[in-house]
């Protein structure tokens, strides 16, 4: 994000609100999308198993709808334009997908 930020849209989310979300959901993920110098910030929590089940089922027939399910069920707050503008939405959902690959695991035969 080399370009200078002209304006930030974050829905007025405060550190206090973020800390409340952390207490409620554990981890809070911030996604930043820059569009023509404007910074759009969205806050999300990790998906629950029910959400993942719905996303997986929907992805078989409509990947865009599955992205909407993930976005809507993990959304905490931020720039409303992230949900309303298709380009911002797609960029945010691309980052949401990387959230699923953020953990590492290993298997050991004992």
N, C-alpha and C positions, 0 to 999 in steps of 0.2 A: 504494500500500500504506500508507494512512493509519493503519489500525488498529494498535494495539500488538501486537507479536508475543509470544505466550505461550511458545511452545516452537519450536525449530528442529530439523528432521529432515533431516540431510544425509549420513547413512550414515557419519559419521566421516571424511569426506574431508579430507585435509590439503593445505596449500599445496605441500608436497613432492610429493604424489601428483599434483596438478594440473600441476606443472612437468614431471613424468615424462610425463604424457599429452600435454602440449604438445610435448615432444621427439619423441614417437611419432606423433602425429596432426597436428601443426601447430597448428590452432586448436581451442580447447576452448570450448564454449558452456555457460553456466550458465542454467538455467531455474528461476525461483522461482514457486511456486504457494502462495498463502495461502488457507487453508481454516479458517474460524472461529477466526482468531487464530494458528493453527499455520502455520509456514513450512516448506514442503517444497521441497528443493533437489535438482535433478538436473543431472548433467553429461553432455554429449554431444559427439561429434565430428562433423565434416561427413560426409555420406554419400559412399560410394564409388560409382563408376558402376554396379557390380553391384547395389548396394542400390537405386539410383535406377531401374534397369531393372525390378527386382522390384516396387518400389512402384508404378511406372507401370502395369505389367501387372496387378497386383492391383487397382488403383483402378478399372479398367474394370468389375469385377464386384462388388467389396466394399471400399468406402472405409475401413471400420473395420479390416479385415484389412490394408489397405495402411498404415494408421497404425501398426498393431502391428509390421509389418515395418520401418518407418522407425525407430520407437522402439527396438526390440530390437537393430537393427544399428548404431545410433549411440550407444547407452547406454554410459556409462563407469562411473557410480556415483552414489550419492546416496540419497535416501529411497526405500526399497523400496515404500512406499505409493503412489508415483507410478505404478507399474505395476499394483498390485493394486486400487486404488480407481478405479472407472470415471470419476468426476467429475474427480479429479486427473489421471488418464491423458488424458482428452480435452482438458483445459486445457493440459497439457504438449505434446500433439501439435499443438495449434493453434499454439503458439509454435514448434515444430519446423518447421512449414510456412513460417513467416516467415523462417526461416534461408535458405531457397532464394531469397528475394528480397533478400538482403542485399548482393549485388554489383551493380555498375552496369557497363554496357558501352556501347560506341559503335561505329558503323560509318562509315568515311570512304571515299568514292570518290576514288581518287588518279589 
